Amino acid sequence: MTAALTGPEALPLAEATGKLFLAVRRGLPLTLACGAFLAAALHPEGRGWWLLLGTAALALTWPSLLRGPAYGRQPSAISRQDALWANALRPVARSLGLEDAWIDSFCAYNNRRVRATFQRRRAKKALILLPHCIQLAKCKAPILEDLQTCYDCGLCPVGDYLEASLLNRWEGRITNRSHKAYREARDYRPDLIVAVACGDRLLKGITRLPEVPSYVIHLALPHGMCVDTDFPVPHLLEAMEALVEPRRPPSDVQPLRRGGAA
């Protein structure tokens, strides 16, 4: 872990991919508002209706401007609106061959907003959600029942995550179904979720749990969906260090090392 990391600004940046969603999310209502106000100026007989339309369009734009504490005061309502835009325009992006880029952009936009939210006040109760498919498919370790049964063979990211979670006393869950992950999150009631999944599941997760800010990390799919997937463990470490208050373990706590092989 890099010692120089001091806050959310130190996280890996993905702002370039976030620009697509922001341009549409903010640009469409602003364009509509400008058109409505222009029509109001050119057509006095319907001016009231055009002004009403323009004002409504500006109201749609306003949540996209909120950052940091302003977003933190009403994350659920704002996240619901953003998710509505992401889901409503997803078929359009799919028809243009840009579905993956659209989802990636939405996730990057979401992460930038979460980073700003925890810029001054780090999360006190965070929950990490990981998919079961990061475990090597042929591995027999029952990590769904007990994560510490991991053999730590180095063939998948589970061992690296286990070591980091023990050292830092993180709270995390590995699940094999999305609805189980949602239930775990609602039962634990965190003030931040750090979730790892494929783009489609990340979008659904942000949509289903708008009440909790979620920092999301994409899975790599070298063998296709849900088989021997991977994710950048250093990115997870950086996210937790930058966004979450440290839970310092006693000096005599050491990570568990288990022998065995997958």
N, C-alpha and C positions, 0 to 999 in steps of 0.2 A: 504494500500500500504506500502511496506517495505521501511523504510527510508534509509536503507543501500545500496539500488540500486544506482549505479553511472554510469553505462554504459552498452554496449551490452554484456559484459562478465557476467553480473548479470542475464541474462535471463535464463529460464529453458533450460537445455541442452538436446539435442537429438542426440548427436554425434554418439552413437552406431548404431542407425538406419540409419544414413547417410553414414556409412562405406560401405554398400552394393553397392550403386550407385557409390561412389568414386572408389571402387575397380574395378568395371567394366569400368567406364568412363576413368580411367587412366590406368588400367591394360591391357585392350585389345590392345590399340595402342602401349603401351610399349612392350608388348610381340611380336606384329607384327614387330616392329622396330628391336628388338633383333634378331628375326628370319631372317629378311631381311639382316641385317649386317653380320650375320653368313653365310648366303648363298653367300653374296658377297665375303667373305673370302675364301669359299670353291669352288666357281665356277667363276674363273676369266673371262670366256668368256661372262658372263652376268652381270659382276660386276656393270656396269653403271646403269642398270635397277634396280638391287637390292638396290643399294645405293639411288636411287631416291625414291623407295618405302619406305625404312627405314626413309629417311628424311621427307617424307610426313606423315608417322605415328607419328614421333616426333612432327610435326606441329599440329597434332590432339591432342596430349597430352598437348601442351603448355597452352591453355586456362584454363585447370583444375588447373594449378599452380598459376594463378593470384588471388590475394587477395587485399582487402582494396582499396587504391587509384588506383592501377593498374587495378582492375576490374571496379572501378567507372568511369574510363575514357572511357570505351567502354562496358557498361553493356548490351546494346541491342544485339551486335554481340555475346558476350559470352553466354548470356541467350538463344539465338536462338540455338546455338550449343548444349548446355546442354539439352534443351528441345527436340532437334532432337534425341539425344541419348536416352532420357527417353521414347519418343514415339516409336522409332524404335524397342527398345528391350522390350517394354511392352508385345507384343504377346508371346515372349519367356518366360517372367516371368509368364504370365498367364498359359502357357502350363505346367509350373513346379509347379503351385499352389502357386506362390509367387507374384501375381500381386499387392495385397495390400501392401505387404512388400516393393516391388519395388517403388511404388508411395510414400509411407511414407519415404523411404530412400532418394528419390529425393528431397522431400520437406524439409527434415532435412538438406541435403547438401545445398540447396538453402538458408535456414535460416542462416546457419553458414556463408555463404558468405555475406549475407546482414548485419549480425552483424559486420563482419570485415569491411565492407564498411563504416559504420557509427560509427566506433570506435572513431575516432578523431573529426569528424564533424557530428553533429546530423542533421537530416532532418528538414527543415524549413517549408515545406508545405506537410503535410501527409494527406492521405485520408483513412478512415476506411470503408471497404465494408462488410456488413453483409447480410446473407440470410433471407428472410421473414419467413422461416420455424422455426426460433427460437421463433416466437410468438406462444403462446398456440393456438392450432387449433380451439378451441371453442371461443376464445376471439374475440369480435366485435370491438375493438378499431382500427380505421383506421390509423394505424401507417405508412402505405405506403404513405399516403397523408401528414401526420404531425406526426412526432415521438412523439411530446409532448402530443398527445392524449392518450399515454400509461396510463393505470390505476394504474400502479406501485403496483400491487397486490402481487408481489413476487412469482408468480407461473411460471414465465419464466425469462430468462436473460435480456429481453428488458429493464425492469425497472432499473436494476443495471447498464446497459450500458448507459441509458439515464442520470442517476444521474452523472456518471463519465464524460460523454461528456459535460454536462452543467458546471460542476465544472472546467473542464480543457479547455473548449472552443475548443473541438475537432471538426473536420469536418468529418462527416460520412454519409453513405447512407445505407438504407435497401431496397433491391430490391427482386422481385420475379422471375426475369429472368436474366440469365447470360449476354445476350447481352445488357441489360439495365445497368448492372454493368460496362461492358466494356465502354459503351458510357459515363456514369457518370465519369469514371476515365479519359477518353480522354478529356472530356470537362473541367474538373477541373485542369488537368495537374499538378499532384503532383510530388514531387521528391521521395516519398515513399508511397507505398500502404501497409496497414495492412489488410489482407483479412481472413475472416472466412468462411469455406465451407467444404464439404466432399472432400475426397482425389481426386476423379476424377475431380471435378470442380476446385480444386486448381491447378492441373496439367494443365488443359485447360487454366486457367487464366494466369499462368506464360507463357504458350506458346503464348497466344493471345496478351499479353501486355509485351513483352520482353524489351521494352524501359524504363520501370519503375521498379526499384527494389521492390520486393514484399516479405514482411514477412508474412508467412502463418500460420494459426492456424486451426487445425482439429476440425470438429464438432463431437460431440458424437451422436450416433443414437440409443437411447434406444428403440424407437418404429419403427425403420426402416427408410428408406429414406424419407426425406421431411415432416416428421410428428413429431411435438413436439421435435425438436432437441435441443441440448444444447451445450454450449462451456464454457471453463474455463475463466470466466471474469477476475480473477486475472492475468492470463497469458497475456490477452490483456492489462491490466493496466501496467504490467511490460514491455511489448514490447514498449508501447507508451512512458513510462518514460525513458527507456534506449535508444531509437532510435530517439526520436523527441525532438526538442527544446521546452521547456515549454512555454505555452502561459498563463501567469499569469493573472487571472481575477481580476477585482477590488475587494477590500476587502468586499464590501457590496453585492456582488453577491452571492445568495444562490440557491441551487438546487430546482427546482420546485417539490412539493409534491402534488399529485393528489389523491383524494379519488375515490373509485369505486372498482369494482371487475370484473374479466374476465367473 
